[in-house]
Amino acid sequence: MREMRKQQAEGHRLTIRENVDLIRMQKQLSDKSTTLRITQEKLKDLQEAYEKQLEENQRSLKKSQGALLEKVEELSEQLKQERQRALTLEGQLTSTTPEHT
């Protein structure tokens, strides 16, 4: 009878140890799940911030590109006018200068 009680007590101790280990693992799992969830939320926030910044940079780039294209067009027009003016002056110079024959 005593041996049986001893075996029962040993069985209870083993069950308690297993239960304690199980509770410890469940706590670790819960902690790691919480950490993972927080990390995923941070990652999502970072991705959203990155995408927003990227969109802002793209808008700024398009605006700058548009301004540069306008300036190129303006300078091209000025160059065209200056070339026409140079040709006109050249023509005037040629017509007013006596030719040596």
Steps between C-alpha positions, in 0.01 A plus 500: 500500500781732589672426171181579314469837674863570421439421133186716502690789657778462245238498222343817641841671520573405141159630388558825693845542340353440156222749571749761622710446186188530285397824674853639457497415127154654457626819667803508271276446198270780613796737555650417161162540330462844657851596393430379147174695482673820620781447250251447217317820594828694504590355161161598361543855634848521347374373165220758499743779591741384228225488238375846600853642481553329164180654362604844626843460343345392169268803501791729575707337226220541245460865599875560467506316169213715371679818606821384331317418177338844501841661548647292215217609273547863602875486439450319168264776389751765609776320309280482191429875525868581553598291196238679291628834626860399420397398148317831453801699621730292279276576205500869581876499540546326168268739316661814645860395458642578154643203328856506383532362151 
